[in-house]
Amino acid sequence: MSSERRSTAGRYALALLLVLTVINFLNYLDRYVLSAVLEGIRQDLGFDDGQGGRLGSVFMIVYTLAAPLGGTLGDRWNRNRMAGVGVALWSLATIGSGMAESYEGLLATRALIGIGEAGYATVAPSIIADVFRPAERGRKLAIFYLAIPMGSALGYLLGGAIGGEYGWRAAFFVAGAPGLIFALIVFFLPHPQRGAMDEGPTEPSLPFMEGVRRLFRTPAWKINTLGMTLMTFAMGGIAFWMPTYLIREQGMEEASGNMIFGGITVVAGLLATLIGGALGDRAFAKRPGGYFSVSGIGLLLGAPFALAMPLMPSTTGVFICAFAAEFLLFLNTGPLNAALVACVPANLRARSMALNVFFIHILGDALSPSLIGEVSEAKGLTFAVALTSIPVALGGVVLLRGARRVNALPEGLSTVER
């Protein structure tokens, strides 16, 4: 390839990464604006904490059930166009959330958001993997996943500020509109060649069940998915209920509580995601289980802070522990997603992401908002939030044990059990 063509390809790769990252930013903004205004919606529409938790769970359940279909189509069809349609659907559904006149109507729009996001989240990482070399994917995916803390935090900030000033409906309108523009942009971007940055020829797409069997014979994929499921259960519960905890248990105003917690999420998540991506690439260069080692250590160190966070006697203590817990949990974002695309061939990457999404959400944050809501009704919100430290610690153990197993395999991450 000539230097001019390499330069053009490099600019295209960076432009594509930028567009996909901005969309992912809007993805998480639209998810978590609900959390910021949940207390106001609850009072307006009249429902309890258990029903409030189900608003978070219905999104995750539908998102999870739609993900395998999205991944299968993504391994066969134009992924840019799939992403564009998905973004447009979830953006319109977010706007529709602001028009809901009943609890049931809000449940329906949250379900539609799940369908739209499944069409995007299952294909975007595989697109990035096709425009960057394996040695730099951890860092590039870390940039893509900066959207998790930054988009989530803006959801808290935007929801708290706009919801407090103009009402919860306006927050959904403002959150949903930008996605319609970016849906058009990604829809018309050129589609990258599958496996272009991998060594060797790209294999043809596998039938659905054959691809599923291939994933379940890959030890690294199973370890990754189990560790991420435990982590996602905890992070989903914390993200959904912390704004309500700050308002109800710490006596904070909606706007100020969301602003401070959102700021903590941005700073901790931004630093941890970038550092984790770099540490993961460095550890992976030394040993095939390096991505899992970095992530497992982060989760084990984060568990005590997740436990202490809601138990602290002062708001300052709560926020200090929240910063430490979020930093150590977000540390694994880049490494685990890089491992997820590295352990399978190019013709399985969308399905690898899709089935990973299915398990980490159906057993993770599709359950935790509702379960925490039910525990809150019985034992109080402080006790319910503190319980999230248990799956964090278990996830750390799973990943560290998994790192040792992958290090012992002859082909590392990509080993397939026969």
Secondary structure as UniProt FT lines:
FT   HELIX           3..45
FT   HELIX           49..74
FT   TURN            75..76
FT   HELIX           79..97
FT   TURN            98..99
FT   HELIX           103..121
FT   TURN            122..123
FT   HELIX           124..129
FT   TURN            130..131
FT   HELIX           134..136
FT   HELIX           137..144
FT   TURN            145..146
FT   HELIX           147..166
FT   HELIX           168..188
FT   TURN            194..197
FT   HELIX           208..216
FT   HELIX           219..248
FT   HELIX           254..286
FT   TURN            288..289
FT   HELIX           290..308
FT   HELIX           309..311
FT   HELIX           315..330
FT   TURN            331..332
FT   HELIX           333..342
FT   HELIX           346..348
FT   HELIX           349..360
FT   HELIX           361..365
FT   TURN            366..367
FT   HELIX           368..379
FT   HELIX           381..386
FT   TURN            387..388
FT   HELIX           389..408
FT   TURN            410..411
FT   HELIX           412..414
//
